[in-house]
């Protein structure tokens, strides 16, 4: 039996909605919650610590450029979606 590699997931932002989605991401057998980013390194560190996420970035760009991240969840406000998903 082949072991499937988990998809590494990153989250843009430390919005309140993450309190609802992080537990779901953490429970799935197909993804590994690997990183979270904020415009503030301090906020990213706090969110990562609280949710047991191994990487915290102080900019969205740093998370987007991480070659280990396979997919990014974007819970930013609607008016920012296009800017950060290009």
N, C-alpha and C positions, 0 to 999 in steps of 0.2 A: 504494500500500500504506500502510495506517495504522499508525503506530507506537503500540504499546500502552504506556500509562503503567504503570510498575512500582508494585507495592503496597509501601508503606513499612512496614517491620517494626520493632517495638521488642521488647526482651527484658527481662522483669522478673527481676532478680537476676543474680548473677555466679557461679552454681553451677558445679561441675565438669562437669556434663552439657553445658554450653555449649561445652566443648572439642570435643565430638562434633557438635553441631548447627550451630554457627556456620559451619564450612566448607561444610556443605550449603546453608545459607541464602545464603552468599556466592556460590555457584556457580550458583544458579538464575537463569534469565533473567526470571522474573516478579516477583521481589521485590528490594527494596533494603534491606539491613540498615542502618537509620538511627539507632537509639538503643539504649542499654542503661541500666538503672537498678539502683541498689543503695541500701541504707540508709546507705551511706557514700559521700560524694562522691569520696573518695580511691580507694576500690575501683572505683567506676564509671569514674573517669578511667583507671585502670590497665587495666581490661578493655577499654575503648574503644580505648585506644592499641594494645594488643596485637592486637586484632582489626580495627583500622582502621575503627572505627565512628565516624561524625562527631559524634554527640551522646552525652553522658554526664550522667545525672541522679543526684543524691544522695538522691532519694526516689522511691518507686514512684508516688506521686500525681502528681509532676511529669511523668513519662513518660505516664501515663494521660491527663493533661490536654493533652498536646501535640496540637494540631489537625492537625499534619502526619502523624501516625502513623495508618496505616490498620488495622493488626492488631498484636496483642500476643501473643507467646509467653510462657507462664507455666510456667517450670520450678521454681517454688517448691515446698517440701515439701507433700505432699498436704493436710495439715490447714490450709494457708493458701489453697488454691485457691478455695474459695467466697468467702472474704473479698475476694480481689483480682480476681475475675471477675464480680462483681455489676454 
